[in-house]
Amino acid sequence: MEEKTGTGIVTLNFDETIPGVVYIDQTLLPGEYLECIASDIETLCRAIRRLEIRGAPALGIAGGYGMALGALLSKHTEYAAFKDEMDEIRLILRATRPTAVNLFYGIDRVHGLISTLCEEPVHIIKAAMLAAANAIAEEDVLTCHAIGEHGLTLFPSEHHTTVLTHCNAGALACKEWGTALGVIRSAALAGRSVSVYSCETRPLLQGARLTTWELLHDNIDVILITDSMAAFLMQQQKIDLVVVGADRITSDAVFNKIGTYTHAITAQYHHIPFYIAAPLSTFDEQARAADIIIEERSPSEVLCIGGKDGVAIAPPDVSVYNPAFDATPHSLISGIITEHGIVVLPRDIPKITAWRG
Amino acid sequence: MEEKTGTGIVTLNFDETIPGVVYIDQTLLPGEYLECIASDIETLCRAIRRLEIRGAPALGIAGGYGMALGALLSKHTEYAAFKDEMDEIRLILRATRPTAVNLFYGIDRVHGLISTLCEEPVHIIKAAMLAAANAIAEEDVLTCHAIGEHGLTLFPSEHHTTVLTHCNAGALACKEWGTALGVIRSAALAGRSVSVYSCETRPLLQGARLTTWELLHDNIDVILITDSMAAFLMQQQKIDLVVVGADRITSDAVFNKIGTYTHAITAQYHHIPFYIAAPLSTFDEQARAADIIIEERSPSEVLCIGGKDGVAIAPPDVSVYNPAFDATPHSLISGIITEHGIVVLPRDIPKITAWRG
């Protein structure tokens, strides 16, 4: 039996003594569980680009940790030189992935202290940056549990609920607990009867590899399907609720892993509630969908399973289109489960803005 | 330049001299092009079950060839014993796969001659069965070209058309030319400007492996996507038309490869025409969807890419649901392209019945 307040999975951590970011390499799961250490910015950036660390909230934490790591590694004791170096690291970290806003939030929250504390000696600024990075991680845990508490109200206590989810918005996408899977965990913890269909989530199979692994770890019933089977299950009335995560929420759309939009359309067609679970740090409610860059990734992710040296599944010379995310309009979304409560956009944008303070 | 009346791909053939069914092993494509020979019923049945031969029209041809092979191999010269053996082979062949009606059509058309010709000596019946099996194959070629001619009317001559297709309803699903891909081939041959997005079609990747291979072979522009990307392309107005094949068409639904139903819902959501290309042998218009058995296949197809010895993509102990087909209601379908013309069901059921004679 796992401890009631956690899953036992800790996705990433900051170790001050190294210093470095300790993380589970998610490209190796479920075959291998390996904790790695990124003790320089270049290694951390590569881990983010290669999706060894992935998931919007986890990217926010990694961004904060990255700035803290850069600060601790800095040899500069003079403010101007220190700030110049940190400005550069900020840009390097921001360039790793374009879509998830949490990454930028984490980086900028820690980086922002440099200007705020410009009157302080550099060693004080460094300590404050480390504290802020750790605070982001600690807040993420509390946030996920709060999202879970709000989300479990969607699960009736009197009968079983079967949830469909896509990709991995779980402990592995956060510090621990998770957003979409956090809702499911909180519901299970509160005694609700719940089971999960996990969409495999091509091309990188985060659902097949990570979500199933997490739910098996927590003894929550899970059945794996291909992404193309979800609508058929909905037609058979086997899905009561869809809950997924998000990478960025603009005033007009939710950006999440490619395939989310499809599930949202088919859920509406079958009158099945479709919820997003995401912390406020995912909201970018002043932006519009058209402003957001959707990351296009390498054709090799589609052409080969298990990386470039994996199994080829298509002629090597065929053209490929590989967008990593899609944009689901708010009209298809029943609600967004945040740490403050469930909201509907664009109606509740003022509420979100007020909560952000 | 390919010959104008064919693709150069011949998916299966009957060789009387062996005797045996000569076929391309489609489980090995695109990595390896291998022609195999099934010279006994057991080998042929295994080839069908393992999807070495697949695609509804090709299964019809294989069913007919199977009955002819059984007849030619039979040692019986006395009618009653011959018929008993053929009845048994009929049941064995019919048990290979449950969903595609063409398989049963091919088997029963050839088997039916045994009763029709009960007054004739067995060697005459055998010759008639072989002729009928070959006729099914020859008719399939003509049928595909006729489907293509009717289908190309959906492609305007004045501008480019981008087609989305799912699975493989191509030469490899027929004797040659194809149904959905036959429409695309006929449009290209008639000088229409056309390009294709091919959905990879998890779990068995017939789109990634076979459709891309066929279209590259014919120099038709093709871009490979995962199944989950189709709706996003529709949202971006990158898809003008969806054309797919079918495994069985009842009075209320079209059965086709799992994922078809999803594309039909998302196409309707985006007001994109959604067509089925299928010969009359695919129609089972007296049946209803609820009567049809949808084949559930092995979890290993979802859990491992490239067969049981391939790459594992999920924890080996996770539960899997793996239906091979789904049922799309006619309300989502713009029309069905047959060899006699384009029909809309249930409105045109009397027309279909009349054409069947």
Interface residues (C-beta under 8 A of the other chain):
Chain A: P30 G31 Y197 E200 T201 R202 P203 L205 A208 R209 T212 W213 L216 D221 V222 I223 L224 I225 T226 D227 S228 M229 A230 A231 F232 L233 Q235 I258 G259 Y261 T262 I265 T266 Y269 V302 L303 I305 G306 G310 V311 A312 I313 A314 P315 D317 V318 S319 V320 Y321 N322 P323 D326 A327
Chain B: P30 G31 Y197 E200 T201 R202 P203 L205 A208 R209 T212 W213 L216 D221 V222 I223 L224 I225 T226 D227 S228 M229 A230 A231 F232 L233 Q235 I258 G259 Y261 T262 I265 T266 Y269 V302 L303 I305 G306 G310 V311 A312 I313 A314 P315 D317 V318 S319 V320 Y321 N322 P323 D326 A327
